[in-house]
Amino acid sequence: MNNTLRKPSCFYTYLLECSDGTYYCGWTNDPARRLAAHNSGRGSKYTRSRRPVRIVYLENCSSRNEAMRREAEIKKMTRQQKEKMILSIQDPAPK
């Protein structure tokens, strides 16, 4: 297939909330498929015993490398910082 005709891929960094209240961060190019994989027990060893999980944060990235860098940044955050990040997209600032 000619690469000039192929649609550019989108990449995402996501944060899951597990059934025990913990967070799991990862990256993907298909959030719905990845969520289904986590909830079926095929997503990661960490989430396998913490199902069901739900996406609480999803960030669009321009490249796979950017998504992976952002994942690393989020994993270094404290729980409080992650919660603040989640709330920032759920509660837009008043006008």
C-alpha angles and dihedrals in degrees: 000000000000109000092215089065095048117101113243113255122243121220128201139194112213139188120209127200110216126213090257091056097255124127130237123193128201145139133244145160093225114042096184093051092045093050090050089050092052092048093048092053096253098096103080141331090246096056095039092085095035101062140181099051130180134198110250098168132028124178125188114225129192096226143013090252091053091050091050092048091050091049089055091049093050092047089057092054122101119245089254091054091049091050091050089051091050093048092048090067095041099048111043115203114266117257 
